[in-house]
Amino acid sequence: MLLAASCGMLLFASPAYAQTPNGSMNKVTSGGTLHVILLPSPSPIKKGAQTNFKVSFDQKSGAAVQPHIDYDFVITQNGKQLFQASALAGHPNQPLHTAEGVVTIPYTFPQPGSYQVTVTVYGILFNPINPEKAQFPLAVT
């Protein structure tokens, strides 16, 4: 599982964002380089039930998924970090890589409340960039 997670293929990130009818949220990274699409499933999110977050990294034009992204995915509540995808993979604070530009990350929220997902992008097409973030507020019932 660690190899799968480090390759960005784990199966099982404030300015405004756009939310679609299917519950996905679309946000441009802080540097304007990419669109990050976050789709929690199931939606709405409920405490104690596993939520799978599908994260897609789309090109700035929004026309296609951007392959080969170095990233991390963090969940916080009231500024306290509860989950970090790179730590789950055994390499805290070291970016993960997705060759496909799409990854699914599981998490089970312990209690209802307000949370924040931060997706940080560290590289595109094997080239490091100044880290750019997309942050999404979440409500858990």
KAFENSUL-V589108 format. One record per residue. N is the residue number from 1. RES is the residue in three letters. D_CENTER is the distance of its C-alpha to the mean C-alpha in whole Angstrom. Layout:
<<N & RES & D_CENTER> <N & RES & D_CENTER>>
This chain:
<<1 & MET & 18> <2 & LEU & 18> <3 & LEU & 18> <4 & ALA & 16> <5 & ALA & 13> <6 & SER & 14> <7 & CYS & 15> <8 & GLY & 11> <9 & MET & 13> <10 & LEU & 12> <11 & LEU & 13> <12 & PHE & 14> <13 & ALA & 5> <14 & SER & 15> <15 & PRO & 16> <16 & ALA & 16> <17 & TYR & 14> <18 & ALA & 15> <19 & GLN & 15> <20 & THR & 17> <21 & PRO & 19> <22 & ASN & 17> <23 & GLY & 14> <24 & SER & 12> <25 & MET & 11> <26 & ASN & 11> <27 & LYS & 11> <28 & VAL & 12> <29 & THR & 11> <30 & SER & 14> <31 & GLY & 16> <32 & GLY & 16> <33 & THR & 15> <34 & LEU & 13> <35 & HIS & 11> <36 & VAL & 8> <37 & ILE & 8> <38 & LEU & 6> <39 & LEU & 9> <40 & PRO & 10> <41 & SER & 13> <42 & PRO & 16> <43 & SER & 16> <44 & PRO & 17> <45 & ILE & 15> <46 & LYS & 18> <47 & LYS & 19> <48 & GLY & 20> <49 & ALA & 18> <50 & GLN & 15> <51 & THR & 12> <52 & ASN & 10> <53 & PHE & 7> <54 & LYS & 7> <55 & VAL & 5> <56 & SER & 8> <57 & PHE & 9> <58 & ASP & 12> <59 & GLN & 15> <60 & LYS & 17> <61 & SER & 19> <62 & GLY & 17> <63 & ALA & 19> <64 & ALA & 17> <65 & VAL & 14> <66 & GLN & 14> <67 & PRO & 15> <68 & HIS & 15> <69 & ILE & 12> <70 & ASP & 11> <71 & TYR & 8> <72 & ASP & 7> <73 & PHE & 5> <74 & VAL & 7> <75 & ILE & 9> <76 & THR & 12> <77 & GLN & 15> <78 & ASN & 18> <79 & GLY & 17> <80 & LYS & 17> <81 & GLN & 14> <82 & LEU & 14> <83 & PHE & 11> <84 & GLN & 10> <85 & ALA & 9> <86 & SER & 11> <87 & ALA & 14> <88 & LEU & 14> <89 & ALA & 14> <90 & GLY & 17> <91 & HIS & 17> <92 & PRO & 15> <93 & ASN & 14> <94 & GLN & 15> <95 & PRO & 12> <96 & LEU & 11> <97 & HIS & 12> <98 & THR & 12> <99 & ALA & 15> <100 & GLU & 14> <101 & GLY & 11> <102 & VAL & 10> <103 & VAL & 8> <104 & THR & 8> <105 & ILE & 8> <106 & PRO & 10> <107 & TYR & 11> <108 & THR & 15> <109 & PHE & 15> <110 & PRO & 19> <111 & GLN & 20> <112 & PRO & 20> <113 & GLY & 19> <114 & SER & 17> <115 & TYR & 13> <116 & GLN & 10> <117 & VAL & 7> <118 & THR & 6> <119 & VAL & 4> <120 & THR & 8> <121 & VAL & 9> <122 & TYR & 13> <123 & GLY & 14> <124 & ILE & 15> <125 & LEU & 18> <126 & PHE & 19> <127 & ASN & 19> <128 & PRO & 18> <129 & ILE & 17> <130 & ASN & 17> <131 & PRO & 14> <132 & GLU & 12> <133 & LYS & 10> <134 & ALA & 8> <135 & GLN & 9> <136 & PHE & 9> <137 & PRO & 12> <138 & LEU & 12> <139 & ALA & 16> <140 & VAL & 17> <141 & THR & 20>>
